[in-house]
């Protein structure tokens, strides 16, 4: 395993810059997920690390060794692709041992390495089968086994589970994480699936249009998003956002949402009259029992969705769409006005113009 350092990394296609000066330090043995919307540059960044895309500017280092101009085969990096990239005319054994054969590794050593990887991945019964005879999950294991036998310093995963059904994705993500912990290999994982990123990663890197918006532990990114983009991108359903205005008097801060006043502790830099955006995640709303408080939102229920363990409530407040999640599955009817409290500890405050977090 090795540390990976990315400094001022840039990628352009002609005059169009795709990656804008990315800086990222990845520790030995760390599992990092790159997540962002389609076209944000996460797969391009991964391919630059692998050496499959030339670098326009900046540098990539592996344990202090700059690898910008090192050929992909000499980088000591193994990549697992979305489409498995298996050779259809080779058996599982031959696919897994192919890279070792190219390096003229003696046959007994290939057999040993493939055997160990197959045992690790539960592939021993399938070594003499061809890819067309395997399920999607088995093919993904073969692709991982091919990477493991090389004993690389870094694993790269490019959306490896996107072709699998939902049940198999859940199973495979736990297997990949357990395998990575057992091997201790530094891993960089690209995904569009938030659940994969949240459950598998030591840290998440949120990308937006070729720039890093936030890097942090999964719960840190979820609980304290750095800006409005991260707040709305991480989490499903997305965070509710309500525009308001700050009023400061007698050392106290109030955010007015129309006629609703919400008391908050805000830093001194937030001036009186500042335009802000108040955020609250759907699961943090509370139904206001009895006499509603003045700070509760009168939400008009438009639709409810029972999901089994929870009830999703879709409503409207002052023209804004509201989504709330309740585990106790209250009986709410369409058209009903329901007062929903917003605990101060669950509120996020962002500058309306810059989008950055204020509290």
N, C-alpha and C positions, 0 to 999 in steps of 0.2 A: 504494500500500500504506500501511497505517496500523497504529499500535499500538492494542491493545484493552486497557482496564483495567476489571476487574470488582471492585467493592468492596462487601462486606457484602450481596451479592445474596440476596434472599429471595423465595419464591413460596409462596402459600397458596391453597387452595381451601376457602373457609369457615374452619373451625377446623383443618383438616388442612394442616400446613406440609410442602411438598414439597422446597423448596430452603432450606437452613439456613445463611444467612450466608456465601456462597461468595466467596472472594477469589482473584483470578487475574490476573496481568499477562502479556500476550502481546506479544512484540516485533514490530516491523515485519518483514514477510516470513517470519515463522515459520510452520511447519506443526505444529499442535497437534491431538492426537487425544484425544477424551473417550471413556473406556471404562468399562464397569461392567455389572452385571447388569440384566436387564429391570426397569424401574420405578425405577431409581436416580436418575432426573432428568436424564439427559444430553440427551435430545431437548428436554425442557422448557427447559433452560438455553440450548440453541441457538436455540429459538424466541423466547426472551426477548431474545437478542442481535439477532435479526432484526426484532423489534418485533411478532411475531405473537402473543405472550403478554404481557399487562400485568404490570408489576413490582410486587410487594407492598412491597418495601423494598430499600434499597441503590441503587447507581447503576452505569451502564455508560457508559464514555467511549471515544470514538474520536478518537485524537490529541489528547486533552485536552478534547474537546467532549462534554459530557454529552448523551446521546441518549435518555434515559428516555422523554421525551414526544415524540420526533421520529417522524413517520409512517414506516412501513416503506419506502415508495418514496423517501423523502428521506434515508435513512441511508447511502446509497452502499455498500450491502451486497447481494451476490447470493447466492441460495441454490439448491443443487441437491438435489432431493428424491429420496426412495427410489423413488417410483412415476413418476418422470420429469416428470409434470405437463405433458405436451405437448398442444397443441390438435389433436385428430384431424382437423379440417377444414382445417387449414393445412399448407402444404408445409414441408419442412425450412427452406428459406430464410425463409419467413414466420414460422415459430416462432422462429428465431434472431433475426430483426430486429424482433420484435413490440414489445419494450420501447422500442426506439429510435423506432419509429413512433408509439407513445403519447406520446413526448416531442417529437413534431413535428420530428425530425431529418430534414434533407433527404435525398431518395432516394439521390443519389450517395454520400452519407456512409454510409447504411445498407448499400448494396451493397459499399462498400469494407470496412466493418467485418465484415460477414458473410463476405465473401470471404476476409479474413485469418484469421478464426476457423476457417472451413471448411478452409482449407489446413493450418492448425495441427493440426486433428483428423482429417484425411483424409476429410472429408465432401464434397468437391467433386463427386464423381459422383452424390451423392444429394440435391442441393439442391432438385430439383423433385419429389421423392417425398413421400408422406404417411407419418406415423408407422406406420400399419398395414403398410406395405411394408418396414419396417426390422426388423433383428434387435434383441435386447435390448441388445447392446453398442453398436450404432449409435444407438439411441434415447438411451442414456446419454451418448454423445458430443454429440448434439444438445442435450440438457439442459445439458451443460457449455458448449457453444458459445453458447447463449442467455445464460449468465452471463458469459462472456468478453467478448461484444460490448459489454456495459455498461461495461467497464473499471472495475470497482468497487474500493474500497479493501480489501474483505474478502470472501473466499469462505466460505460455510458449506455443509458437506456433511452431509446427514442419511442415514446408512446407504445411500449411493448404489449399492453393489454387491450388496446382499443379494438382489436378484431375479435375479442372474446365476448361471450354472453355475460350478463350481469352477475350471475351466480359464480361463474368461473373466475371473473375478475376479482371478486372478493376473496376467493380461495387463493388465487395466484399472488395477489398483493401481499398477503400474509406470508406466503412461501418465499417470495423474493426478499422481504424484509428479514425473515428468519435466516435465510441463506447468507445475506449480506453481513448480518451480525456474527454468524459463525465464521465466515471467511475473513471479516475485518477489512475488506477491500474498499477503498474510497470509491463512492458511487455518485454519479450525476444522472438524474432521472427527469426526463421531459414528459409532462402530461398536461392534458386539458381538464383532467378529472380532479376536482378539488378534494374529494374524499381520499383518493390515492395519495395526494400530496400531504394531507393532514395526518393520515394514519401511518405513513411509511417514513416520513422525513425527520431528520434531526433539525434541519432548517429548511425554510421555504424561501425561494427567490421569486418575487412577483415582478414580472416584466410587462412593460407597456410601451409599444411603439419603439422597441429597441433600446429602452432605458430601464434601469432597475428602479422600481418605486419603493420597495421595502425588502429587507432581508431579516429573518428572525425565526425563532422557534414557532411551530404551527399555532399553538395557543396564544403566543405573544402577538402574532400577526392578526389572529381572529379577534382577540380581546382589545388590542390597542393598534388599530390600523393607522398608518402614518398620514393618510390623506383620504380624500373622498373616493378616488379610484380604487384603492385597496379595500376600503370599507364596503363598496358595492360589488367588487369582483369576488371577494372571499366571503363565502356564506351562501346557503341556499335554503329558503328564499333569501333574497338580498336584504341588506340593511335598509330600514325605512329612513328617508331623509326629508326633513321639514325645514323650510326657510324661515328665519326669524330675525329679530333685531334686539340688540343688547341695550338694556337700560341700567345705568349705575347710579345708585343713590345711597347715602349713609353707609358706604363701605360694602353694600350688598350688590349682587348682580342678578338681574332678571332677564330672561330671554322671552320676548313676546312672540307667540305664534298666533297671529290674528288677535283674538281677545283672550287667549289662554296665556297665563303667566307661569313660567317655569323658573324656579329659583335654582341658581347654580353657583359653584365656586369657579371663577375664571381668573387667569393670571392678569396682572396689572396692565400688560401690553394690550389687552382687549379693551378698546376705548368705548365710551358711551356712544350709542348710535351705530355701532359696528354691525354690518350685515353678516350673519352667520348661518350655518346649516347644522341643525340638530339631528343626530342619528341615534336610532335605537334598533336593536335586532328584534326580529319577530317574537322570539321566545322570551323576551324580557318584559313584554307588556303584562300588566296585571289587571284583571277585572276589578273595578272599583265597587266594593260592596256597600250597600246602603246608600247614604247620601253622598253623591259624587263630590270629590274635592275640586277646587277651582283650577287645579293644574292638570286634571284628567282630560284626555281628548274625547270629545263626543264623536265617536266613530259610527257612521251609518253602515250597517252590514249589507254587503251586496251579494256575497256568496260564501258558502262554507264547504270545506272538503274534509271529510273524515278519512284519515290515513291509517286507522287502526290504533296505534299508540297515541296519536295526537289529532287535534282538530285545527285545520288551517282556516283562518278567517280572513276574507278579503273585504275591505271596506273603503270608506272615503271620509276624509276630514278636510274641510275648507278647500276642496278641489284637488287635494293630494291623495294618491292611492296608498292605502295602509294594508300591510299584511301582518297578521299576528298568529302565533302558535300557542295553543293551550294543551297541556297534557291531561288536564281533568275533563276534557271534551264537554264544555258547557253547552246547554241547549240554547242556541241563538237562532233567531229567525231573520230571513231576508227583509230588509227595510227597517229593522229595529235599530234604534240609536243606543249604543253601548258605551258607557264611560270607561276608558282604559287609562290606567295610571302608568306613569313612566318613572320608575325608581331613579333617583338622582345618580346612584352608583352605576347605573347601566347606560347613562347618556354619553354620547360622543359629540364633541363640538368642533366644527371645522370652519375655517375662514371661507366665506362664500366665493371670493374672487380667486385666491391662490389654491384653495382646496386643502391646505395643510391642517393638521390637527392642532387644536388650541388647548385642550385640557388633558 
